[in-house]
Structure formats: structure tokens, C-alpha cells
């Protein structure tokens, strides 16, 4: 803020005076000023209406409103009854700044006489002088300058906006970009600095070239150039005034600039392009010829090829007559794409000579389209030579705003898609994000046989764990709900890492929003989708009630995980963080270890009647179908007989959960003890590892530290066959030379 400004922007409008009557009269006074009803205004002020009332939404006061309506008589009346010229709207604008927009010198004088500061700023750094300059109010400019307004004051703004290089503009830049020629002339006479630059490196000349209405541009540019504007100055993107004039297709501005002495017609922008190359690429033959006649070099790029691409053979021959080199397209650099799936298309795109859209190289052709979208499609692209996926939107699209807002507000993440940047051109917005190989649906179908050992689906655990972590991060760290969780919006990169994508329906969260529950429910359906390898179309699952989705899950762990997501109850706070520790995500070793530890509890080993632990483990009536009432009959008979042989008949294993846990504990703890060695016709055998019934010669049955446990043989009950271990610890061999790894517990 200006240190000379006695007023500072408020967080919001000042509250109305005490008493409901005063507030009601304040609203009535606002209505009377809006209607410009002087008699009604006098009546309300006479009975004590709150003259400094501010409406709550935008902070307008009666004085602001009177100034906006350019009614000096009402302004004077309000000031006489105590209206405060220091009141600020929600955007920080005072009545004086609003008066600058209107340009009424009498109103400006009244406000300054009542204590307004001539250089007071709103929240965006605008002063009354800047507003008057942008509207072309010459008399107001001269009056404010006489009263001490600083003509070269630069716009100050918030720290966040400064980080985006906003701010720094002057009143002369405001006049130039709006084509207010007389206001610009007045400011220059009052000492405005024609060479001043804003925080993006743009001068008044740059502002005129970028934004000035076409019918006023030439006169504005001529005025600035006559007063010494630097025609060779470059903005933050390295663009000179000449390049900007060409890009604006403004022949008059190009001619005015070419008349300047010491103009560097061959200056290049940050992409290495000269004004001549830009004109040729844009198909501006007349501008290109004018630049050449003004001395532009014709070796600034492949001008001949660019002209022929625009089917302008006359221009190509013109360049050749000036000595422009006609050369074949330069061979592509030694560049290799990272993507295996999209590599061939990316290589073709890299070799292709395409005009750049900012930092983006893209070709909106079917051969480079990744997938259709609800708007403009998803395409391959190269952003600063980095391979990307590009979502194309219509400029101004609401979905695009949601997508970009979510991605820009989020933190860098290994679970959510990375935004590289955005470009716009010819009514399209190009949103460039990290390129992945597959959608979740494609990945499941293409890799369904991978990462499954002993029927343990490691891949499903990994995919769902990453997905829950990604949505949790989106909710907790980014503050957004996704709103459209489905397999097409979940991507997998070259390393097999899952990435959450497509945020064009995302919603910024406020507390425990219903959108969180919507995401949780979608995750519950994705549990079934993933564990079934995408065999059931997700759209079919979305139509199923939660109970049916849970019922179709193949095991108890996935059923419980899906149930907790589909029916989260009232407490959804960090529900996903708690579920990341769910038994579904435990590997088999952890599951076995947990069961063994429970079986090692004293109450379990001693079968303590009345034990609270045993009571908790007892199945309820509703769990009869999944109870363990017949578990002893599901264990191989030889194993069950050997395990029971070490107890008296009365102590043999019973069909209870407690005894099952005890059995698991004893198998894990004592499988290699002498008493557990298999007896065969009275002859002691060496320590032996029992193989599953369904073992096959080709099965991959991994085992850990077999020799360290004293195991010397492997036995398959289904084949009634013993196999000795190979010399290599932990591997069992059959009758032939084959070996395969075995597994303990």
C-alpha cells in the first residue's frame, strides 16, 4: 500500500449502524440513490438514515453509488450528512477511485476536500489516475496531477499476484492498451515514462500492440514511438514490438515500426523466430515482402518450406530470388520416446515440421489421438520436448476451468497426474499432462496373468492401495473431490504405477461434503472391478445396489473393503487413511503371521472356557455360511491325522475357530519338530515339507529358508510322492532334472 494513503482496504464492508431501523433506512437510502431520487434521499437523511451503510455482498455504499451515477449534487448531499470518502468496497475501491472511472472533476474535488488521498489504491493497485487514463478522461488526469497524483506510480498488488508476475503497470500503459490517444498524450506531457515496464516486462508500446482496439492502434503506436518508445525492447517471452505487430496481423503498426531508426528487424523471440519467419508461418505474404524490403534476412529459418506449406508458391519463389536456402527438411535429432505404446507416433510427431503453439507441438489428426473426450479429444503432444497427453478444450470451457484449477492448486504427487502447462490458440485451450500407457481397463485386460502367485493377486492389492492413496491425497491435501471415478479416468504409466486423472468434474471441498461419499462409493465399486480383472463392465456395476456389489466380491477381505467404502456411515473423516491398513492389502505372509500370533494366545492354546477372546471369535448366526464349523474336513486327511496324533482323542482338534487358530499356530511353530515328522510304516523320515494338493510340476510355489528349518524332503499327498531337496537350499526336485522353489507357511 502507498504509505501516504490514510485509508486501507477492509476485509469486508463496514457493518451498518446499530439498530434494525438504521439498517433498514440504510438499504432504503441505497435504493433511493440508485433511483437518483433526491427528494427521497433528503427525507431519509433527515430522519437519520445510516449514510455509511454498505451492502454486504460487494460493499457498495450510497456514496459509491452516487459517484458511479455521476451525480455531483447527490455526492455533495451525502458528504454534508457525514458520508465517509474512505469507505472501501470489497475490492478495495474508494469513492475517489470510482470517480476516476467517471472522470467528473467536480466530484473528484469534493472527495479530495473531504479527506480522500489522491493516490489511494484499491486491492488490485489501481488509483483514480489509472482509472481515468484507461477511460480517456483528460481533464480528470490533469486535475489529479495538479493535486499531487504521481503520474509514474506503478500498480502494486498482492503477494500471490506478484508471484504470477501481475502488477507493475502505469497509467500510461492503461491509456495505451485502451487506445486512449489523447489521454496518453496528456500523460506524456505530464512526464509519464514511456520506457517503464510492468512485472512481465511489457512497456506501454507492448500493451498497445497486445490489447489496443484495431481502429486506435496505429495512432497510439505512432504517438508512443514519437515520444521515444523502444522498438527493440522485448517482453518476458522475448517478443519485440515488431513480432507482436506481425502476430496481431497489423500492417499499419508494422510500417510504423519499420520507419524507426536502429530497429533490429531480425531480433528473435524465445522460440528463435524472427518477425519474417512468424509472418511466413502465418501466411502474411504482404507483411513478409515488406519485411524483406526493409532488410530482413532470409536465412532465419526454412522460409521456402513454410511458404509452400501455405500453398504460396509466389512467396517461395520470392524468397529464392533473395537467396533463401532451399534445403530438405533437416534430419531429426537422435531423440527416443520413453513411451513404448505411443513411441512410433511420438517419433513421427517429433520429426514433423509443425508450427509451435507456445511450447507445445501437436497435430490434431486421428493418428495422434489417444482417446475421444466429452469436448475436444485427447492427443499426443510434445511440450518443451517432453512427451505429454494433451486435453483439448474450447477456450472458456467450464470443464477446462475445473481441470486446470484442480491441477494448479494441487501439490506434486506420485499418485495424481502431473500438469506440465497450458497453451491457447485460435479459440482452443491445450492442457498438457503426463503421458501414461494404459487406462485401468486396458491394463487389467492386458496384464491379467501378471503378479498372481498361489492365487494371491498382488497386482489387485497394489492397484487398489495406490488408488485409495491417490483419492485420499486428492481429498486431504488438494482439497478436491474427483466426482468421476471410473476406469477410463485411472491411468497406468510405463512402470505400472497408477495415476488418477481427469479432473474436469472435480469439486473443491468444504468440510465433509457429499462429494466425498460419492468418491468413496465409486471406490467401493472399483474394488469389485479390479479383483475381477475388469471382466464386469464398470457401467454395469454402477447400476447395482451396494449389497449386490459386496455379494459379488470373491472373498471376505474384498467384501469387507467394498462394504466399508460403499456404506461408510457417518464418520468419513480420513476413512481412506484407515482403510489402507485393511487386511485386504496384507500379503499372505502377514496374514499367516497374524493368524499364528492370535493362535499363540494363552486362551487359545489352553481352550479356556469363557474366554472373552474365544467369545469374540465365535461366528454369529448371520455368518453361518462363512463359519468354520467343518474346517477339519477341509484339511488334507494325512495332515489332519498327523496333527491329531499328538493329542489324546479327547484333545483332538475341534471344528471351532479357536482350534483352527491353534492348528495354524502349531503348524507354523512345530512343523519341523520330531513329533511332527511324518510316520510311514513305522520308519522315521527326514524333516519334510507338505506341498498343497493342487501342486503341479509347473507351479511356482515360492519358499523361504527351507534348509534353515531342517527340511530335507517335500511330500505331495495328491501324488503320494516324496521329492528330495536339490543341493540348492529351498528348492525341490522331481524325478527329472526340474526344480522349483517351495514355500514355508
C-alpha positions in Angstrom: 0.0 0.0 0.0 1.0 3.6 -0.6 2.4 5.0 2.7 0.7 8.3 2.0 -2.8 6.6 1.8 -4.7 7.2 5.1 -7.2 4.5 4.1 -6.5 0.8 3.8 -8.7 -1.9 2.2 -11.0 -3.6 4.7 -11.5 -7.3 4.8 -15.1 -6.6 4.0 -17.7 -3.8 4.1 -18.2 -1.9 7.3 -21.2 -3.0 9.3 -24.2 -0.8 9.4 -25.0 1.3 12.4 -26.7 -0.2 15.4 -30.3 -0.8 15.4 -32.5 -2.6 12.8 -34.2 0.7 11.9 -30.9 2.3 10.9 -30.0 -0.7 8.7 -33.4 -0.7 7.1 -33.1 3.0 6.4 -29.6 2.4 5.0 -31.0 -0.1 2.5 -33.7 2.4 1.6 -31.1 5.1 1.1 -29.2 2.8 -1.2 -32.3 2.2 -3.2 -33.1 6.0 -3.4 -29.6 6.8 -4.6 -29.8 4.0 -7.2 -33.1 5.6 -8.4 -31.5 9.1 -8.2 -34.5 10.3 -6.2 -33.1 13.4 -4.5 -36.3 14.1 -2.5 -36.4 10.6 -1.0 -32.7 10.9 -0.2 -33.3 14.1 1.7 -36.2 12.6 3.5 -34.1 9.5 4.6 -31.1 11.6 5.6 -33.3 13.9 7.6 -34.7 11.1 9.7 -31.2 9.7 10.4 -30.7 7.0 7.8 -27.3 5.3 8.1 -25.4 7.3 5.4 -22.4 4.9 5.6 -24.4 1.8 5.1 -22.7 -0.8 2.9 -24.5 -3.7 1.2 -23.0 -7.0 2.4 -22.1 -8.7 -0.9 -19.9 -6.2 -2.7 -19.6 -3.4 -0.1 -21.3 -0.6 -2.1 -22.2 2.5 -0.1 -24.6 5.3 -1.0 -21.6 7.5 -1.8 -20.0 4.9 -4.1 -23.4 4.6 -5.9 -23.8 8.3 -6.3 -20.3 8.7 -7.7 -20.9 5.9 -10.1 -24.1 7.6 -11.4 -22.1 10.8 -11.9 -24.4 12.9 -9.7 -22.3 15.6 -8.0 -25.4 17.0 -6.3 -26.2 13.7 -4.6 -22.5 13.3 -3.7 -22.4 16.7 -2.1 -25.6 16.0 -0.2 -24.3 12.7 1.2 -20.9 14.3 2.2 -22.8 17.1 4.0 -24.5 14.4 6.1 -21.3 12.6 7.0 -20.6 10.2 4.2 -17.1 8.8 4.6 -15.0 9.1 1.4 -12.6 6.5 2.8 -15.2 3.6 2.7 -14.0 0.8 0.5 -15.9 -1.8 -1.5 -15.0 -5.4 -1.2 -12.4 -5.0 -3.9 -10.8 -2.1 -2.0 -12.2 0.7 -4.3 -12.9 4.0 -2.7 -15.4 6.6 -4.0 -12.4 8.6 -5.4 -11.2 5.6 -7.5 -14.8 5.2 -8.8 -14.8 8.9 -9.5 -11.6 8.4 -11.6 -13.6 5.9 -13.8 -16.3 8.6 -14.3 -13.9 11.5 -14.8 -16.0 14.2 -13.1 -13.6 16.8 -11.9 -16.2 18.4 -9.5 -16.8 15.1 -7.8 -13.0 14.4 -7.5 -12.5 17.8 -6.0 -15.3 17.3 -3.4 -13.9 14.0 -2.3 -10.3 15.3 -2.1 -11.5 18.2 0.0 -13.2 15.8 2.4 -10.0 13.9 3.1 -9.6 11.3 0.2 -5.9 10.6 -0.6 -5.1 11.4 -4.3 -3.0 8.2 -4.8 -5.1 5.8 -2.7 -5.2 2.3 -4.3 -7.8 -0.5 -4.5 -6.9 -4.1 -3.7 -5.5 -4.6 -7.3 -3.3 -1.5 -7.1 -5.4 0.9 -9.2 -5.5 4.6 -8.4 -8.0 7.2 -9.6 -5.4 8.5 -12.1 -5.0 5.0 -13.6 -8.8 4.6 -13.9 -9.1 8.0 -15.6 -6.3 7.1 -18.0 -7.9 3.9 -19.1 -11.2 5.7 -19.7 -9.6 8.6 -21.5 -10.7 11.4 -19.1 -8.0 14.0 -19.9 -9.4 16.8 -17.7 -9.5 14.4 -14.7 -5.9 13.4 -15.4 -4.7 17.0 -15.4 -6.7 17.9 -12.3 -5.4 14.8 -10.3 -1.9 15.6 -11.4 -2.3 19.2 -10.2 -3.5 17.8 -6.8 -0.3 15.7 -6.5 -1.1 12.4 -8.2 2.1 10.6 -9.2 1.9 10.0 -13.0 4.5 7.2 -12.9 3.1 5.3 -10.0 3.3 1.5 -10.7 0.5 -0.8 -9.9 1.0 -2.7 -6.6 -0.9 -5.9 -6.0 -1.0 -8.9 -3.6 2.0 -11.2 -3.0 0.2 -14.1 -4.7 -0.4 -12.0 -7.8 3.2 -10.7 -7.8 4.4 -14.3 -7.8 2.4 -14.7 -11.1 4.2 -11.5 -12.3 1.0 -9.5 -12.2 1.1 -5.8 -11.5 3.6 -3.0 -12.2 1.6 -1.3 -14.9 1.3 2.5 -15.0 -1.4 5.0 -16.1 0.3 5.4 -19.5 0.1 1.6 -20.1 -3.7 1.7 -19.2 -4.2 4.6 -21.7 -2.1 2.7 -24.4 -3.9 -0.6 -24.1 -7.3 1.0 -24.4 -6.2 3.3 -27.3 -6.8 6.5 -25.4 -4.6 8.6 -27.6 -5.4 12.0 -26.0 -5.0 10.6 -22.5 -1.7 9.1 -23.4 -0.6 12.4 -25.0 -1.6 14.3 -21.8 0.3 11.8 -19.6 3.4 12.1 -21.7 3.2 15.9 -21.4 2.9 15.5 -17.7 6.1 13.4 -17.5 5.0 9.8 -18.0 7.9 7.4 -18.6 7.4 5.9 -22.0 10.1 3.2 -21.2 8.6 2.0 -17.9 7.8 -1.8 -17.8 5.4 -3.8 -15.8 6.2 -7.0 -13.9 6.0 -9.1 -17.1 8.5 -6.8 -18.9 5.8 -5.1 -21.0 6.0 -1.4 -21.9 3.2 0.9 -23.0 4.1 0.1 -26.6 3.7 -3.6 -25.8 0.4 -3.0 -24.1 -0.8 -1.1 -27.2 0.2 -3.9 -29.6 -1.4 -6.6 -27.4 -4.7 -5.1 -26.5 -5.4 -1.8 -28.2 -8.6 -1.7 -30.4 -7.6 -2.0 -34.0 -9.1 1.3 -35.0 -7.0 3.2 -32.4 -3.8 1.1 -32.6 -1.9 2.9 -35.3 -2.4 6.3 -33.8 -1.4 5.1 -30.3 1.7 3.3 -31.6 2.8 6.4 -33.6 2.4 8.6 -30.6 4.5 6.3 -28.3 7.2 5.9 -31.0 7.4 9.7 -31.4 8.0 10.0 -27.7 10.9 7.6 -27.7 9.3 4.2 -27.1 11.9 1.4 -27.5 11.0 -0.5 -30.6 13.6 -3.2 -29.9 12.5 -3.9 -26.3 11.5 -7.5 -25.6 8.8 -8.8 -23.2 9.1 -11.8 -20.9 8.7 -14.2 -23.9 11.4 -12.4 -25.9 9.0 -10.9 -28.3 9.8 -7.5 -29.8 7.2 -4.9 -30.8 7.7 -5.9 -34.4 7.0 -9.6 -33.8 3.9 -8.6 -31.8 2.7 -6.4 -34.6 3.1 -9.3 -37.0 1.3 -11.7 -34.7 -1.6 -9.1 -34.5 -1.6 -9.0 -38.3 -1.4 -5.2 -38.1 0.2 -3.9 -41.3 0.0 -0.3 -40.2 1.9 -1.0 -36.9 4.5 -3.0 -38.9 5.0 0.0 -41.2 5.3 2.4 -38.3 7.9 0.3 -36.6 9.9 -0.2 -39.8 10.2 3.6 -40.0 12.2 3.6 -36.8 16.0 4.1 -36.9 18.2 1.4 -35.4 15.3 -1.1 -35.5 16.6 -4.7 -35.3 14.3 -6.4 -37.8 16.0 -9.7 -37.3 15.6 -9.9 -33.5 14.5 -13.4 -32.3 12.0 -14.3 -29.6 12.5 -17.1 -27.0 11.5 -19.7 -29.6 14.1 -18.5 -32.1 11.7 -16.9 -34.5 12.1 -13.6 -36.3 9.3 -11.4 -37.4 9.8 -12.6 -41.0 9.5 -16.3 -40.0 6.4 -15.5 -38.0 4.8 -13.6 -40.9 5.6 -16.5 -43.3 4.2 -19.2 -41.0 1.0 -17.1 -40.6 0.6 -16.8 -44.3 1.1 -13.0 -44.3 2.7 -12.6 -47.7 2.4 -8.8 -47.9 4.0 -8.4 -44.5 6.8 -10.8 -45.4 7.6 -8.9 -48.6 7.6 -5.6 -46.6 10.0 -7.0 -44.1 12.3 -8.3 -46.8 12.3 -4.9 -48.5 13.3 -3.4 -45.1 16.3 -5.6 -44.9 15.1 -8.8 -43.1 17.5 -11.7 -43.5 16.1 -14.7 -45.4 18.3 -17.3 -43.7 16.3 -17.1 -40.4 14.6 -20.5 -40.9 13.1 -22.6 -43.6 11.1 -19.8 -45.2 10.7 -21.6 -48.6 9.2 -24.7 -46.9 6.9 -22.6 -44.7 5.6 -20.6 -47.7 4.9 -23.8 -49.6 3.1 -25.3 -46.7 0.7 -22.3 -47.0 0.4 -23.0 -50.8 2.1 -19.7 -51.5 4.5 -20.6 -54.3 4.9 -17.0 -55.4 6.3 -16.1 -51.9 8.5 -19.2 -52.0 10.0 -18.1 -55.4 10.4 -14.5 -53.9 12.4 -15.9 -51.1 14.5 -18.0 -53.5 15.2 -14.9 -55.6 16.6 -13.2 -52.5 18.9 -16.1 -51.9 16.9 -18.0 -49.3 18.3 -21.6 -49.0 16.1 -24.3 -50.3 17.1 -27.3 -48.3 15.4 -30.6 -47.5 13.9 -30.9 -44.0 16.7 -31.4 -41.5 17.1 -34.9 -40.2 15.6 -35.5 -36.8 17.9 -35.4 -33.8 18.7 -38.5 -32.0 15.6 -38.5 -29.9 13.9 -41.5 -28.5 10.5 -41.6 -26.8 10.1 -43.1 -23.4 6.6 -44.5 -24.1 6.6 -48.0 -25.6 2.9 -47.9 -26.7 2.9 -44.4 -28.2 6.6 -44.3 -29.3 6.2 -44.7 -33.1 3.6 -41.9 -33.2 5.7 -39.6 -30.9 8.7 -40.2 -33.1 6.7 -39.1 -36.2 5.5 -36.1 -34.4 9.0 -35.2 -33.3 10.2 -35.4 -36.9 7.3 -33.4 -38.2 7.8 -29.7 -39.0 4.8 -28.2 -37.2 4.2 -24.6 -36.1 4.6 -24.4 -32.3 1.7 -23.3 -30.1 3.8 -21.7 -27.4 5.9 -24.5 -26.0 3.6 -27.2 -27.5 3.9 -29.2 -30.6 0.7 -31.0 -31.6 -1.1 -32.3 -34.6 -4.8 -32.7 -34.3 -5.0 -35.8 -36.5 -6.6 -39.2 -36.0 -3.2 -40.9 -36.0 -2.2 -38.9 -32.9 -5.4 -39.1 -31.0 -5.3 -41.1 -27.8 -9.0 -41.1 -27.0 -12.2 -39.1 -27.5 -13.4 -36.9 -24.7 -16.6 -35.0 -23.9 -15.2 -32.0 -25.7 -12.1 -31.7 -27.9 -10.3 -35.1 -27.6 -7.1 -36.3 -26.0 -4.0 -36.2 -28.2 -0.3 -36.9 -28.1 2.0 -33.9 -27.9 5.5 -32.6 -27.1 5.7 -29.9 -24.5 9.2 -28.5 -24.3 10.3 -31.8 -26.0 8.6 -33.7 -23.1 6.1 -36.3 -24.3 2.6 -35.4 -23.0 -1.0 -36.1 -23.3 -3.0 -33.0 -24.4 -6.6 -32.5 -23.5 -8.2 -30.1 -26.0 -11.0 -27.8 -24.8 -12.9 -24.8 -26.3 -11.4 -21.7 -24.8 -13.6 -20.7 -21.8 -14.9 -24.2 -21.2 -16.2 -24.8 -17.7 -14.7 -28.3 -17.7 -11.4 -26.8 -18.6 -11.5 -24.3 -15.8 -12.3 -27.1 -13.3 -9.4 -29.3 -14.7 -6.8 -26.6 -14.6 -7.9 -25.2 -11.3 -7.6 -28.6 -9.6 -4.3 -29.4 -11.2 -2.8 -26.0 -10.5 -3.9 -25.9 -6.8 -2.6 -29.4 -6.1 0.8 -30.3 -4.9 3.3 -32.5 -6.8 2.2 -36.1 -6.3 3.3 -39.6 -7.3 -0.4 -40.7 -7.4 -2.1 -37.9 -9.4 -1.4 -36.8 -12.9 1.2 -34.0 -13.4 0.3 -30.8 -15.2 3.1 -29.5 -17.4 1.4 -26.4 -18.7 -1.3 -24.9 -20.8 -1.4 -23.1 -24.2 -4.2 -21.5 -26.1 -4.6 -20.8 -29.8 -7.5 -19.9 -32.1 -10.2 -20.5 -29.6 -8.8 -23.7 -28.2 -7.1 -24.4 -24.8 -4.5 -27.2 -24.7 -3.9 -28.7 -21.2 -0.7 -30.7 -21.2 -0.4 -33.5 -18.7 1.9 -36.5 -18.1 1.5 -39.3 -20.7 0.6 -42.7 -19.5 0.4 -46.1 -21.3 -3.0 -47.5 -20.4 -6.3 -46.9 -18.8 -7.1 -49.1 -15.9 -9.4 -51.2 -18.1 -6.7 -51.7 -20.7 -4.1 -52.5 -18.1 -6.2 -55.2 -16.4 -7.1 -56.9 -19.6 -3.5 -56.8 -21.0 -1.8 -57.9 -17.7 -4.4 -60.1 -16.1 -1.9 -63.0 -15.7 0.8 -61.0 -14.0 1.6 -60.7 -10.3 -0.6 -63.6 -9.3 1.2 -66.3 -7.2 -0.6 -69.1 -5.4 -3.9 -67.4 -6.3 -2.7 -64.3 -4.4 -3.5 -61.3 -6.6 -0.6 -59.0 -5.8 -1.5 -56.6 -8.6 -5.0 -56.0 -7.4 -3.7 -55.1 -4.0 -1.2 -52.7 -5.5 -3.7 -51.0 -7.8 -6.3 -50.6 -5.2 -3.9 -49.4 -2.5 -2.5 -46.8 -4.9 -6.0 -45.7 -5.9 -7.1 -45.3 -2.3 -3.9 -43.3 -1.5 -4.5 -41.1 -4.6 -8.1 -40.3 -3.7 -7.1 -39.7 -0.1 -4.4 -37.2 -1.2 -6.9 -35.5 -3.5 -9.3 -35.1 -0.6 -6.9 -34.3 2.2 -4.0 -32.4 0.6 -5.6 -30.9 -2.5 -9.0 -30.2 -1.0 -10.9 -31.6 -4.0 -13.3 -34.4 -4.7 -12.9 -36.1 -8.0 -16.5 -36.6 -9.0 -16.0 -39.0 -11.8 -14.0 -42.1 -10.6 -14.2 -44.7 -13.3 -11.6 -47.0 -15.1 -11.2 -44.6 -18.0 -10.0 -41.9 -15.6 -7.5 -44.1 -13.9 -4.2 -44.4 -15.8 -1.1 -46.6 -15.6 2.3 -45.4 -16.7 5.3 -47.3 -18.2 6.4 -48.5 -14.8 3.0 -49.9 -13.9 2.3 -47.1 -11.4 -1.3 -46.0 -11.1 -2.2 -42.3 -11.7 -5.5 -40.6 -11.0 -6.5 -38.4 -13.9 -9.3 -36.3 -15.5 -10.4 -33.6 -13.0 -12.8 -31.7 -15.2 -15.7 -32.6 -12.9 -13.8 -32.1 -9.7 -15.3 -30.1 -6.9 -13.5 -28.0 -4.2 -14.4 -29.4 -0.8 -15.9 -27.7 2.2 -15.9 -30.0 5.2 -17.5 -33.4 4.9 -19.1 -32.7 1.6 -21.4 -35.3 -0.1 -18.9 -35.4 -2.9 -16.5 -37.3 -0.6 -19.2 -40.0 -0.2 -19.7 -40.1 -3.9 -15.9 -40.8 -4.4 -16.0 -43.5 -1.7 -18.9 -45.3 -3.3 -17.2 -45.2 -6.7 -14.1 -46.7 -5.0 -16.2 -49.5 -3.5 -17.4 -50.5 -6.9 -13.8 -50.3 -8.2 -12.8 -52.9 -5.6 -15.0 -55.5 -7.3 -14.0 -54.2 -10.8 -10.3 -54.7 -10.0 -10.4 -58.0 -8.2 -12.5 -59.4 -11.1 -9.8 -58.1 -13.6 -12.3 -55.8 -15.3 -14.4 -58.7 -16.5 -17.6 -56.9 -15.5 -18.1 -53.5 -17.3 -17.9 -50.7 -14.7 -21.1 -49.1 -16.1 -22.9 -52.3 -15.2 -21.5 -52.1 -11.6 -22.7 -48.5 -11.2 -26.3 -49.7 -11.7 -26.0 -52.4 -9.0 -27.1 -51.7 -5.4 -24.3 -51.8 -2.8 -25.4 -55.1 -1.3 -25.1 -56.9 -4.7 -21.7 -55.4 -5.3 -20.5 -56.6 -2.0 -22.0 -60.1 -2.5 -20.2 -60.5 -5.8 -16.8 -59.9 -4.3 -14.9 -63.2 -4.3 -13.5 -63.3 -0.7 -14.2 -61.9 2.7 -11.4 -59.4 2.6 -12.6 -57.8 -0.6 -16.2 -58.0 0.6 -15.4 -56.1 3.8 -13.3 -53.5 2.0 -16.1 -52.8 -0.6 -18.7 -52.7 2.2 -16.8 -50.1 4.2 -16.4 -47.9 1.1 -20.0 -48.3 -0.2 -21.5 -47.8 3.3 -19.1 -45.6 5.2 -21.5 -44.5 7.9 -21.4 -41.0 9.4 -17.6 -40.9 10.0 -15.9 -40.3 6.7 -13.0 -38.3 8.1 -9.8 -39.9 6.8 -11.8 -43.1 6.1 -9.3 -43.9 3.3 -6.3 -43.5 5.5 -7.8 -46.1 7.9 -8.7 -48.5 5.1 -5.1 -48.5 3.7 -4.4 -50.8 6.7 -7.2 -53.2 5.8 -6.4 -56.9 5.8 -7.2 -56.9 2.0 -3.9 -55.2 1.5 -1.9 -57.6 3.6 0.4 -60.1 1.8 0.0 -63.8 2.6 3.0 -63.8 4.9 1.4 -61.0 7.1 -2.0 -62.8 7.1 -0.4 -66.1 8.2 1.7 -64.3 10.8 -1.3 -62.5 12.3 -3.3 -65.8 12.5 -0.3 -67.5 14.0 0.1 -64.8 16.6 -3.6 -65.0 17.6 -3.3 -68.8 17.8 -0.4 -68.3 20.2 -2.6 -66.5 22.8 -2.8 -68.4 26.0 -6.6 -68.7 26.0 -6.4 -70.2 22.5 -3.7 -72.8 23.4 -5.4 -73.8 26.6 -9.0 -73.7 25.2 -10.0 -71.6 28.2 -13.8 -71.7 28.5 -15.5 -68.4 29.0 -12.5 -66.5 27.4 -13.5 -63.2 26.1 -11.2 -63.7 23.1 -12.9 -67.0 22.2 -16.3 -65.4 22.6 -15.3 -62.7 20.1 -14.2 -65.3 17.6 -17.4 -67.3 17.8 -19.3 -66.8 14.5 -22.8 -65.3 14.7 -25.9 -66.7 13.2 -25.7 -64.5 10.1 -22.2 -65.8 9.5 -23.2 -69.5 9.3 -22.4 -69.7 5.6 -18.9 -68.5 6.1 -18.3 -70.2 9.5 -15.6 -72.7 10.2 -18.0 -75.4 11.5 -16.4 -78.0 9.2 -12.8 -76.8 8.9 -11.2 -80.1 10.0 -12.8 -81.8 7.0 -11.2 -79.3 4.6 -7.6 -80.1 5.7 -6.0 -83.0 3.8 -6.6 -86.2 5.7 -3.0 -87.2 6.1 -2.2 -83.8 7.6 -5.1 -83.8 9.9 -4.3 -87.4 11.1 -0.7 -86.5 11.9 -1.6 -83.3 13.7 -4.2 -85.1 15.8 -1.7 -87.9 16.6 0.0 -85.8 19.2 -3.1 -85.4 21.3 -5.3 -87.8 23.1 -8.7 -88.4 21.5 -10.4 -86.0 23.7 -8.0 -83.3 22.9 -8.0 -83.6 19.1 -8.8 -80.6 17.0 -12.5 -79.5 17.1 -14.5 -77.6 14.5 -14.1 -74.2 16.2 -12.4 -71.0 15.2 -10.2 -71.2 18.3 -8.9 -74.7 17.4 -8.3 -73.6 13.8 -6.1 -70.8 15.0 -4.4 -73.3 17.4 -3.8 -75.6 14.4 -2.3 -72.8 12.3 0.0 -71.8 15.2 1.1 -75.4 15.7 1.8 -76.0 12.0 3.8 -72.8 11.9 5.7 -73.4 15.2 6.2 -77.1 15.2 6.1 -78.4 11.6 9.8 -79.4 11.9 9.8 -80.8 15.3 10.4 -84.6 15.7 6.8 -85.2 16.8 5.5 -83.7 13.6 7.7 -85.8 11.3 5.6 -88.0 9.1 5.4 -91.7 10.2 5.4 -94.1 7.3 5.0 -97.7 8.2 6.9 -97.2 11.4 10.0 -95.8 9.7 11.2 -92.3 10.7 11.7 -90.0 7.7 13.7 -86.9 7.5 12.1 -83.4 8.0 9.6 -82.9 5.2 7.6 -80.0 3.8 4.0 -80.8 2.8 3.0 -79.5 -0.7 -0.5 -78.3 -1.5 -2.9 -80.8 -3.1 -3.1 -78.9 -6.3 0.7 -78.6 -6.8 1.9 -79.2 -10.3 5.3 -79.6 -11.9 5.0 -76.1 -13.4 3.6 -74.4 -10.3 5.7 -71.5 -8.9 5.4 -72.3 -5.2 7.9 -69.9 -3.6 9.5 -70.8 -0.3 11.8 -69.1 2.2 14.8 -70.6 4.1 13.8 -74.2 3.6 17.2 -75.7 4.5 17.4 -73.4 7.5 14.4 -75.1 9.0 15.9 -78.5 8.5 13.6 -79.5 5.7 15.2 -82.2 3.5 12.1 -83.5 1.6 8.9 -82.4 0.0 5.8 -84.5 0.0 2.7 -84.2 -2.2 -0.3 -86.1 -0.7 -2.1 -85.9 -4.0 0.7 -87.9 -5.6 1.8 -89.9 -2.6 5.3 -88.9 -3.6 8.4 -87.7 -1.8 10.9 -85.5 -3.6 14.3 -84.8 -2.1 15.6 -81.2 -2.0 18.2 -80.2 -4.5 21.6 -79.2 -3.3 20.5 -75.6 -3.6 18.6 -74.8 -0.3 14.9 -74.2 -0.7 14.4 -76.0 -4.0 12.7 -79.3 -4.5 13.3 -81.5 -7.5 11.1 -84.2 -9.1 12.1 -87.4 -10.8 13.6 -85.4 -13.6 16.1 -82.5 -13.6 13.5 -79.9 -13.0 13.5 -77.9 -9.7 11.1 -75.3 -8.3 11.0 -73.2 -5.2 8.9 -74.3 -2.2 7.3 -72.2 0.5 7.1 -72.4 4.3 3.8 -71.1 5.8 
